[in-house]
Amino acid sequence: MINVVVFNWNYSDFLTKLLKKMEPIYNDAYFRILICDDGSTDDSLKIIHEYVSKGINNIVVFERSELNYGRKMPYMGQIESLGKVMASDYFSSSDYYWLMDADDYFDFSIISAEFKRKIESSVVNFTQVKNVSENDIYYENIKRKVCFNSSIFPTISVTSSIIVSGFFLEKYKTFIFKDGFDDVWLDSRINMLACLLKSDEVAYIDEHVCRLIHGGNDSINMPVLRALKKQIVAHNYYKFINGNKFLRHHRMIILWCASKLIRLFKC
């Protein structure tokens, strides 16, 4: 079974498109749709419940008990939501979990027996990513794939491209939910943890998800200092999951030096 785990917070402007694209898998026993709403203050839940009321029996909604007007640490939204899924009766180490941001979408009408076979043949799968903006469409370029070079973390494949086994989530649960690595998002953690697998356990498949580029994307117009700090904490996390061993790669050495300077000058 594939569980599509949808992460939503105030994405009502995009959610309807994703739900419409999911119509081919509604009431399909091979799929379950787990929608995690992080306390939306817009019409998201109204839209979701309207779909559920149509007799769709494979949608499950995880709602936050209080409204969320903005997190101090936004990256924790997805991590906490995944924690709820893993603590629920809808988690099984034998299932697969397709992580999906509510502002992205996939053409579920192309799902075939061959697609399912490909997914089940690997522990972690990454789809291709087509970035869609108002003025442009282009594919994401993954320069460093998982397992290409163990001395440096890979180019990160975004959340909606990740289809991961429950076995993997269970095995690396401690690392996935580890505190102390602020701004290391869930997609980054899973990409890096996949480097601990054998190369034949990881697959980059040809099918693509569409990632909508809009003003709400975290990476848009990111200040230079924050971008550098994100790289440094990513370095720290990757080093941590590798037993804090020294990683002999020039970029990792540069980031290690930068972390010392930032700590020295308290930037």
C-alpha positions as CSV (number, residue, x, y, z in Angstrom):
1,M,0.0,0.0,0.0
2,I,1.1,3.6,-0.7
3,N,0.0,6.2,1.8
4,V,0.1,9.7,0.3
5,V,0.9,12.0,3.3
6,V,-0.2,15.5,2.5
7,F,1.3,18.4,4.5
8,N,-1.0,21.4,4.6
9,W,-0.9,24.7,6.2
10,N,-3.0,27.5,4.7
11,Y,-2.7,26.2,1.2
12,S,-6.4,26.4,0.3
13,D,-5.4,28.3,-2.9
14,F,-3.6,25.1,-4.2
15,L,-5.3,22.3,-2.3
16,T,-8.2,21.9,-4.6
17,K,-5.9,21.2,-7.6
18,L,-4.1,18.4,-5.7
19,L,-7.3,16.8,-4.5
20,K,-8.7,16.9,-8.1
21,K,-5.5,15.2,-9.4
22,M,-6.0,12.5,-6.7
23,E,-9.4,11.5,-8.1
24,P,-8.0,8.4,-9.9
25,I,-6.9,6.9,-6.5
26,Y,-10.1,7.7,-4.5
27,N,-11.5,4.5,-2.9
28,D,-8.6,2.5,-4.4
29,A,-7.6,-0.1,-1.8
30,Y,-3.9,0.2,-2.8
31,F,-3.8,3.9,-1.7
32,R,-4.6,5.8,1.4
33,I,-4.5,9.6,1.6
34,L,-3.4,11.0,5.0
35,I,-3.9,14.7,5.1
36,C,-2.0,16.4,7.9
37,D,-3.3,19.9,8.6
38,D,-1.1,22.1,10.7
39,G,-3.8,24.3,12.2
40,S,-4.8,26.2,9.0
41,T,-6.6,29.5,9.5
42,D,-7.9,29.6,5.9
43,D,-10.6,27.4,4.2
44,S,-8.3,24.3,3.9
45,L,-10.3,22.1,6.3
46,K,-13.6,23.1,4.7
47,I,-12.3,22.1,1.3
48,I,-10.9,18.8,2.7
49,H,-14.1,17.8,4.5
50,E,-16.2,18.6,1.4
51,Y,-14.2,15.9,-0.5
52,V,-14.6,13.4,2.4
53,S,-18.3,14.0,2.4
54,K,-18.5,12.8,-1.2
55,G,-18.1,9.2,0.0
56,I,-14.3,9.0,-0.4
57,N,-13.4,6.3,2.2
58,N,-9.6,6.3,1.8
59,I,-9.0,9.9,3.1
60,V,-7.9,10.3,6.7
61,V,-7.5,13.8,8.2
62,F,-5.1,14.7,11.0
63,E,-6.1,18.0,12.5
64,R,-4.2,20.1,14.9
65,S,-6.2,20.9,18.1
66,E,-5.5,24.7,17.9
67,L,-5.1,27.2,15.1
68,N,-1.6,27.9,13.9
69,Y,-0.9,31.6,13.2
70,G,2.8,30.9,12.4
71,R,5.4,28.7,13.9
72,K,8.7,30.0,15.4
73,M,10.3,27.0,13.7
74,P,8.3,26.4,10.5
75,Y,10.4,23.3,9.6
76,M,8.8,21.4,12.6
77,G,5.4,21.4,11.0
78,Q,6.1,18.5,8.6
79,I,8.2,16.6,11.2
80,E,5.5,16.8,13.8
81,S,2.9,15.7,11.3
82,L,4.9,12.7,10.2
83,G,5.2,11.9,13.9
84,K,1.4,11.8,14.2
85,V,1.2,9.5,11.2
86,M,3.8,7.1,12.6
87,A,2.1,7.1,16.0
88,S,-1.3,6.2,14.5
89,D,-2.9,3.0,13.4
90,Y,-2.3,4.0,9.8
91,F,1.5,3.3,10.0
92,S,3.0,0.0,9.0
93,S,6.6,-0.8,8.2
94,S,5.5,-2.8,5.2
95,D,3.7,0.2,3.6
96,Y,5.1,3.0,1.5
97,Y,4.7,6.7,2.3
98,W,4.6,9.3,-0.4
99,L,5.3,12.7,1.1
100,M,3.4,15.5,-0.6
101,D,3.2,19.3,0.0
102,A,-0.3,20.5,-0.5
103,D,0.8,23.2,-2.9
104,D,2.3,20.6,-5.3
105,Y,0.6,17.9,-7.4
106,F,1.0,14.7,-9.4
107,D,-0.9,13.2,-12.2
108,F,-2.2,10.1,-10.4
109,S,-4.0,8.9,-13.6
110,I,-0.7,7.6,-14.9
111,I,-0.2,5.1,-11.9
112,S,0.3,1.6,-13.3
113,A,1.3,-1.8,-12.1
114,E,4.8,-1.1,-13.4
115,F,4.9,2.1,-11.3
116,K,3.9,0.2,-8.2
117,R,6.5,-2.5,-8.9
118,K,9.2,0.1,-9.2
119,I,8.3,1.7,-5.9
120,E,8.2,-1.6,-4.1
121,S,11.6,-2.6,-5.5
122,S,13.4,0.1,-3.5
123,V,13.5,1.4,0.1
124,V,13.6,5.1,-0.9
125,N,12.4,6.5,-4.2
126,F,12.7,10.0,-5.7
127,T,10.6,11.2,-8.5
128,Q,11.7,13.8,-11.0
129,V,10.6,17.4,-10.1
130,K,9.1,19.8,-12.6
131,N,9.1,23.4,-11.3
132,V,6.1,25.4,-12.4
133,S,5.9,29.1,-12.1
134,E,3.7,31.8,-13.7
135,N,6.3,32.4,-16.4
136,D,8.4,29.3,-16.7
137,I,8.6,25.5,-16.4
138,Y,11.8,23.6,-15.8
139,Y,13.1,20.4,-14.3
140,E,15.0,20.3,-11.1
141,N,18.7,19.3,-11.7
142,I,19.9,16.8,-9.1
143,K,23.7,17.3,-9.3
144,R,24.7,14.9,-6.5
145,K,22.4,11.9,-6.2
146,V,22.1,9.9,-3.0
147,C,25.0,7.4,-2.6
148,F,27.1,9.3,-5.3
149,N,29.7,10.5,-2.7
150,S,29.3,9.5,0.9
151,S,31.7,12.4,2.0
152,I,29.1,15.1,1.2
153,F,25.3,15.3,1.5
154,P,23.3,15.0,-1.7
155,T,21.4,17.6,-3.7
156,I,18.1,17.6,-1.9
157,S,15.1,16.2,-3.7
158,V,12.0,18.2,-2.5
159,T,9.4,16.7,-0.2
160,S,6.8,15.8,-2.8
161,S,9.3,13.7,-4.8
162,I,9.9,11.3,-1.8
163,I,8.3,7.9,-1.6
164,V,9.8,6.1,1.3
165,S,9.1,2.7,3.0
166,G,7.7,2.4,6.4
167,F,10.7,0.2,7.2
168,F,13.1,3.1,6.5
169,L,11.0,5.5,8.6
170,E,11.0,3.1,11.5
171,K,14.7,2.2,11.3
172,Y,15.8,5.9,11.2
173,K,13.1,7.3,13.4
174,T,15.6,8.6,16.0
175,F,17.5,10.5,13.4
176,I,14.4,11.9,11.6
177,F,13.0,13.4,14.8
178,K,16.3,14.4,16.4
179,D,16.3,17.9,18.0
180,G,19.1,20.4,17.8
181,F,19.2,20.8,14.0
182,D,17.1,23.8,13.5
183,D,16.1,24.5,9.8
184,V,17.0,21.0,8.6
185,W,13.7,20.2,7.0
186,L,12.1,16.7,6.6
187,D,13.1,16.4,3.0
188,S,16.7,17.2,3.8
189,R,16.8,14.7,6.6
190,I,15.4,11.8,4.5
191,N,17.7,12.6,1.5
192,M,20.7,12.5,3.8
193,L,19.6,9.4,5.7
194,A,19.1,7.6,2.4
195,C,22.9,7.9,2.0
196,L,23.2,5.3,4.7
197,L,21.5,2.7,2.4
198,K,23.1,0.6,-0.2
199,S,22.9,2.1,-3.7
200,D,20.6,-0.6,-5.0
201,E,18.1,0.4,-2.3
202,V,17.6,3.9,-3.6
203,A,15.9,4.7,-7.0
204,Y,15.4,7.9,-9.0
205,I,12.3,7.2,-11.1
206,D,11.2,8.9,-14.4
207,E,7.8,10.1,-13.3
208,H,7.6,13.7,-12.1
209,V,5.7,15.7,-9.6
210,C,4.9,19.3,-10.3
211,R,6.2,21.8,-7.7
212,L,4.5,25.1,-7.8
213,I,6.9,28.1,-7.4
214,H,5.1,30.9,-5.5
215,G,5.8,33.5,-2.9
216,G,5.1,31.1,-0.1
217,N,8.0,28.8,-0.9
218,D,10.5,28.9,1.9
219,S,13.5,29.1,-0.5
220,I,12.3,32.1,-2.4
221,N,14.4,35.2,-1.8
222,M,16.2,33.6,1.2
223,P,18.7,36.0,2.8
224,V,22.3,35.1,2.1
225,L,23.2,34.7,5.8
226,R,20.3,32.3,6.4
227,A,21.2,30.3,3.3
228,L,24.7,29.9,4.7
229,K,23.4,28.9,8.1
230,K,21.1,26.3,6.5
231,Q,24.2,24.8,4.7
232,I,26.1,24.7,7.9
233,V,23.4,23.0,10.0
234,A,22.9,20.6,7.1
235,H,26.6,19.8,7.3
236,N,26.3,19.3,11.1
237,Y,23.3,17.0,10.6
238,Y,25.0,14.9,7.9
239,K,28.1,14.6,10.0
240,F,25.9,13.6,13.0
241,I,24.2,10.8,11.2
242,N,27.6,9.5,10.0
243,G,28.8,9.2,13.6
244,N,30.4,12.6,13.7
245,K,33.4,11.4,11.7
246,F,35.5,13.8,9.7
247,L,34.2,14.0,6.1
248,R,37.0,14.6,3.6
249,H,35.3,16.8,1.0
250,H,36.4,20.4,0.3
251,R,32.8,21.7,0.6
252,M,32.3,20.0,4.0
253,I,35.6,21.4,5.2
254,I,34.6,24.9,4.1
255,L,31.3,24.6,5.9
256,W,33.0,23.3,9.0
257,C,35.3,26.4,9.0
258,A,32.3,28.7,8.4
259,S,30.4,27.2,11.4
260,K,33.4,28.0,13.6
261,L,33.5,31.6,12.3
262,I,29.8,32.1,12.8
263,R,30.0,30.7,16.3
264,L,33.0,33.0,17.0
265,F,31.3,36.1,15.8
266,K,27.8,35.0,17.0
267,C,26.2,35.8,13.7
